[in-house]
Amino acid sequence: MSDKDRSLGRSVEKIYSFYSPFYDLVFGKMLQPGRELAFSYLNEKPHQKILDIGVGTGITFDLYPEQSYVVGIDICPKMIERAKKRAAILSNGHQISLYVMDACSLEFEDESFDGVISPYVITTVRDPLKLCQEMYRVCKTDGQIIIVNHSKSSGGLCSKLEKWLSPLFIRAGFVTDLDVIELVASTEIQVQKAIDCNTFNLHKVIVGVKNKSIKGIPLAKH
Ligand SMILES: C[S@@+](CC[C@H](N)C(=O)[O-])C[C@H]1O[C@@H](n2cnc3c(N)ncnc32)[C@H](O)[C@@H]1O
């Protein structure tokens, strides 16, 4: 990791340490429809091993299919502390392991997980392309890769606002001018669906799969 990457990682960590005590209050309900929609696409089989990237306070734990083996990682130790407290009081049969780790440099073997999910993280990381490549690498063949995020607007006033306000949002810990759908589709992840969610359809649930044999599925909007 370069010095620049390290210092970017530290500033994201600082921002989310600051948010950690009131994260659920501010971003809990507001972003919940997108989380719920994303998890509704997750294979319902029990006993799957799922990686939750940027797990934050563990706000997604209730949404997993019964008896999942959840591995959550986050760059911010304060977030992981909160997620651990939440995991300790859950009683829905999940097995949960939590680690402080950089999403752009995952310390897991290739093909370790049945599915990988990452709500509201890709625009907060220092290298979104590397994040997608890491999600793909650690996911088993035919496993699901699900991302929820804002994706740059295609034009009009929203797009201009996103550009103007971008420096402000960077200070708040995320970027608004990244075309997440285009980025994910440019990787080896096969994007199956991109569905609008949350207030004003501001965010997208991107449902993808790791399928080494199929190339270039056309992106279908649902
Ligand atoms: C907007 S929060 C999303 C939290 C949670 N997934 C949710 O649904 O609310 C973004 C999270 O990503 C984490 N994060 C940012 N950059 C990261 C990185 N490079 N590696 C791991 N986690 C990262 C932050 O610490 C923060 O907890």
PDBQT file of the ligand as one rigid body, heavy atoms in Angstrom, charges set to zero:
ROOT
HETATM    1  C1  LIG A 301     -21.594   4.653   4.741  1.00  0.00    +0.000 C 
HETATM    2  S1  LIG A 301     -20.904   3.435   5.814  1.00  0.00    +0.000 S 
HETATM    3  C2  LIG A 301     -21.880   1.971   5.408  1.00  0.00    +0.000 C 
HETATM    4  C3  LIG A 301     -22.047   1.055   6.598  1.00  0.00    +0.000 C 
HETATM    5  C4  LIG A 301     -23.031  -0.106   6.416  1.00  0.00    +0.000 C 
HETATM    6  N1  LIG A 301     -22.587  -0.998   5.353  1.00  0.00    +0.000 N 
HETATM    7  C5  LIG A 301     -24.440   0.358   6.164  1.00  0.00    +0.000 C 
HETATM    8  O1  LIG A 301     -25.176  -0.358   5.473  1.00  0.00    +0.000 OA
HETATM    9  O2  LIG A 301     -24.850   1.385   6.689  1.00  0.00    +0.000 OA
HETATM   10  C6  LIG A 301     -19.367   3.085   5.020  1.00  0.00    +0.000 C 
HETATM   11  C7  LIG A 301     -18.510   2.115   5.819  1.00  0.00    +0.000 C 
HETATM   12  O3  LIG A 301     -17.419   1.697   4.992  1.00  0.00    +0.000 OA
HETATM   13  C8  LIG A 301     -16.257   1.691   5.783  1.00  0.00    +0.000 C 
HETATM   14  N2  LIG A 301     -15.089   1.820   4.884  1.00  0.00    +0.000 N 
HETATM   15  C9  LIG A 301     -14.684   2.890   4.162  1.00  0.00    +0.000 A 
HETATM   16  N3  LIG A 301     -13.573   2.612   3.478  1.00  0.00    +0.000 NA
HETATM   17  C10 LIG A 301     -13.260   1.331   3.761  1.00  0.00    +0.000 A 
HETATM   18  C11 LIG A 301     -12.214   0.459   3.353  1.00  0.00    +0.000 A 
HETATM   19  N4  LIG A 301     -11.257   0.846   2.496  1.00  0.00    +0.000 N 
HETATM   20  N5  LIG A 301     -12.199  -0.783   3.850  1.00  0.00    +0.000 NA
HETATM   21  C12 LIG A 301     -13.159  -1.218   4.715  1.00  0.00    +0.000 A 
HETATM   22  N6  LIG A 301     -14.164  -0.439   5.135  1.00  0.00    +0.000 NA
HETATM   23  C13 LIG A 301     -14.235   0.812   4.666  1.00  0.00    +0.000 A 
HETATM   24  C14 LIG A 301     -16.428   2.863   6.728  1.00  0.00    +0.000 C 
HETATM   25  O4  LIG A 301     -15.590   2.773   7.866  1.00  0.00    +0.000 OA
HETATM   26  C15 LIG A 301     -17.910   2.748   7.061  1.00  0.00    +0.000 C 
HETATM   27  O5  LIG A 301     -18.150   1.923   8.178  1.00  0.00    +0.000 OA
ENDROOT
TORSDOF 0
